[in-house]
Amino acid sequence: MRKIAVVLFNLGGPDSLDAVEPFLFNLFCDPDIFNLPFGQKLFAKIISSRRAPKVVGEYKLIGGKSPINEWTEKQRSMLEKNLRKDYPSLDVHLAMRYWKPLTDETVAKVEKANYEKIILLPLYPHYSITTTGSSFNEWKRHYKSEASKLVFINDYYADEKYVAAINQRIDETILQFPEKVRREVQIVFSAHGTPVSLVKKGDLYSNHIKETVKAVMNARKHSHEHHLCFQSKVGPMKWLEPATASMIEELALKNKKNLLVVPISFVSDHVETLYELDIEYRRVADKCGIENYIVMKGLNDSDLFIEALAEIVKQKV
């Protein structure tokens, strides 16, 4: 019986209000996002302590912690159950980039178990150096066994079942609108932004996002008008546009008053969907007269999404 490991990568999130500052410290220490020639830890210490009070306030409004840890564990458990039907001695592990279980802990556990094959599967469908690239780099920093055992899955942004899982969620969410306006609903895809400088360096993320949106709308035969925008801008540099807040205002000016917001770069709910989209941008929507503003829930425990991941893994086994 072949011993196979699948490692799911995600960001992780603070599991309590006390964890917010150390979580931010880990994030700002990441050389793939903030690459400083020296003093990175000092920079991370200063900026995480400055940002923590604001971020703590956001987490207080969504239950005092990030649900990303529970959702990722649920996805791990569902995927393991699915894959063990065909591969009884297969284990699925988690490696979080900025919170527990951290990558080095998972590497130690996986190396000790002496698997024949290790499939590295990011819960980021779209490749970026800041997400998948960073997670893979962190893995390589700690993993010292035979590199030949490793299989890297870079992306799956246009996978048919992944796209179907998004459409299933969109269809469920449309039913939450009053029946008389369902045809007029605007599908607003909101993706995490990146600095434009990253795109100029060849980062594939923004193109992958556009391809996912195209695949989703093609699969639903362009059932509704749709729009793509970007959220979570940090700092003064130029980021991908249009910004989500600006898009909401622009649609209101055009008298498009029924918005279904689809968090397109995330596979589970966390602070950027539950606070940023559902609380912060809802205020923007209310202020400019949007009548129905509904944020689609994340893929979370979607069976279709787990089937997509299982098929991607099986192709690599």
N, C-alpha and C positions, 0 to 999 in steps of 0.2 A: 504493500500500500504506500503510494507516494505521499510524503509529507510536504504539504504546500502551505505557505503563509500568504495572506493578502493583508497589506498594510493600507488603511484608509488615512489620508492626510486631511487635516482641517486646521483652521486658525486656533480653535479653542476660544474660551471667553472666561471672564471672571466668574467664579462660582459663589461669590459673596461680595458685599460692598468693600470689605477689607482687602479683597484680592484685586481691586481695580488698579491701584497704583503699581503693584508688582507686575500685573499683566501688561500695563502700558510700558513699564520699564523694559520688559522682554521685547515688546514690539519695537521700541525705539533703539534697541541694541542690534536690530537685524541689519547686517551690512548690505543685504540685497534691496533694502528700502532706503536706508539712511547710511550712505557709505562715507564715513569721515576718515580723513588720513590719520587723525589721532584724537584721543579724548572722547571716544564714542560712549563709554560708560558714564562719564561725567555729564555729557550732553543728555543721555537717556535719563539720568537721575533728575536733572533740572527740569527737563520738559515733562516728564511723567508726574512729578510732584506739582507742577503748575497746572497741568490739564486735569489731574485726578478729581478735584472738587466738582468741576462741570460734568465730567463723565459719571461720577457717583450720582449726581442729580438725575441724569438720564436713566441710569439703572434702577433708581428708586421708583421711577414711573413705570417700569416694566417688570416689577416683582422682586427687585433687589439682587438679581444675578442674571447671567446670560443663559438662555435655554439651549444654546448651540451645543453644549456638552451633552445634555440629555438626548437631544435629537440625533447627534452623531453616534452616541451609544446605541440608540434605537436602530439606526441605519446599519451599524456594525452587526448587531444581533440578528436583524432580518436577513442581511446578506449572508451571514454565516449559515443560518438555517436553510436558506435557499440553496447554497452551494454544496452543503454537506449531503444533499440528496444524491449528488453525482460523485462527490469527493469526500467520503466520510472522515478522512484524517486531515481535512483542511481547517485552518484556523484564521479568523479575521481579527486583526489588531488595530488599535488606534494610535496615531502619532499626531499630537497637537503641536502647532508651531510655537504658540506663546503661552499655553497653559497646560495643565496636567491631563493625561499623561504626556509629558514632553518627549520629543523624539529620541533623546539619548536613552531614556528608560525603555522605550519600545525596542530600540536597536539591541540593547543588552538582553532583553527577553527573547527576541527573535534569534540572535546569534547562539544563545544558550540551547535553544530547542533544536538546532541543527536541521533546518528545513532543506529540502532539495531545491526548491524554487521559491522565490520571494517576489510577489507581484505588488508593485507600488502604485496605488490607485488614489489620486487626489480627488477630494470632493469639490474641486474647482473644475467645471467642465471646460472652461476657456483658459488657455495657457497664458500666464504672465510670469515674468521673472520675479515679480513681487509676491506671487502666491505659490504656484506649482514649482517654479524655479527655486524659490527660497526654501520650500519644504524639501526638495530633492537635494539641494546643497547642504542643508542641515543634516540630512540622512548620511550623505557621503562623508561629512566631517567626523561622524561617530562610527560608521560601519567599517569594520576591519577584516571581515571574512571574504570569501571568494566573490569577486564582482560578477563572475559568470552566472551566479544564482539569481541575479537581480533582473527583473523585467520592469521597465519604466513605461507607464501609460501617461502620455503628455496631455491629451485632451480627448473630449468626446462631444464637442459642442453641436454637432449636427447628427448625433446618433438618433435613429428613428424612434426608439422607445423613450429616450430622454425627452425628445420633442413632444411625443404623445403624452407624456406625463405632465408637461407644462400645459398642453392644450386641455387635458382633463381638468386641471385646476382652474383654467380660464373659464371653461364651460360651467363648472360648479359656481364660480364667482358671479358670472353673468346672471344666474338665477336669483342672486341676492338683490338685483335692481328691480324697481317696479316694472311690471310687465310692459307697460306702454312705452317705456324708454329703452328697452333692451336693444333694439336695432340701432339706436343712436349712440350707444356706449362707445367711448374712445378708449382703445387699449393703449395704455401708456407704459412702455417697457422702461424701467429704471435700472440702470447698471451702476455698479461702483465705478467711479471715475479713476483715471490715472493722469499724471502730468503729460502734457503734449510732448515734452522732451523725451519721454520714454517711448512714445509712438515713433518719434523721429529716429530713435536708436534701433528700431526694428521690432519692438515688442508686439507680439501677435494678438494680444488680448482684444483690442478694439475691433479688429477685423473678425475675430471669432464671435464676438457679441453680435455684430451685424449679421453674420451668417446664421446664428441661432434664431434671431428675430425673423429673418427671411424664411427659414425652414418652418418656423411655427406658423407664420402667416400663410405660406404656401399650403401647408397641411390643412389649414382651416379654410382654404379657398378664399382668402381675403374677406372673411365674414364681416369685419368691422374696419373702420379707419384706425390706423395705428401710428405711434410716434415712439422715438427712442431718445432718451435723455440720460444724464449722468449725475450721480449724487456723491456725497461724502468728501467734497473738496477740503484739503487742508493746506494752509500756507498761502503765500502770495503768488506762486508761479501759475502759469496758464495751464488749465486742465481741460480735459475733453468737454465739449459743449454739444448741445445746449444743457444747461443745468436743470435739474428736475423742478426746482422752484419756479424758474423762468418759464418752463414749459407749461406748468399749471396756469400761470398768469396769462400766458399767450393764448391757451385754449379757452380760458374764461372770456378774454376779449373777443374771441371769434364765436362766442355764444355756445361753445361746446361745454355743456354743464354736467355731463355724466361720465366720470372717469373711473376706469378700472386700472389700478396701478399694479403692474407685474414686476416683482423683484427678479430681474432676469439673470444676475450673475451669482445668485446665492442658491444653495440647495436646502437650506434650513433657516428657520426664523431666528433672528438675534437682534442686537440693538439697532442695526441699520434698517431692519424692516419694521420692528415693533415700535421703536422710538422715532427714528428719522422719518420714515415714510408715513407711519400711522399716527404719529402725534405732531411732530414738527411741521411736516408738509401739509397735514390736515388743517393746521392753523392758516397756512397760506391759502389753501382751497376755500376755507370758510370766509376768509377776508375778501377774496375776489368773487364770491358769489357762486361757487360750484355747488350744484344741488345734491348730487350723489357722488361721494368720493369713497371708493371701496378698494382697500389694499388686499390683493390675493394672498392667501397664506402660502408659506413655503412648501416645497415638495415634502419635507419632513418625513412622514412615514408612508409616503406614496408607494403602493405595491408595484406600480408600473415603473417608477424610478429605480426601485431595487432590482426589478427584472432587467432593466437596462444595464445596471452595474454588473449583474450576474453574467449576462451575455458577453459583456466586454472582458470580464475575467476569463470566462470559458475559452474565448478566442486565443488567450495567451497561455492557457494551461497546456 
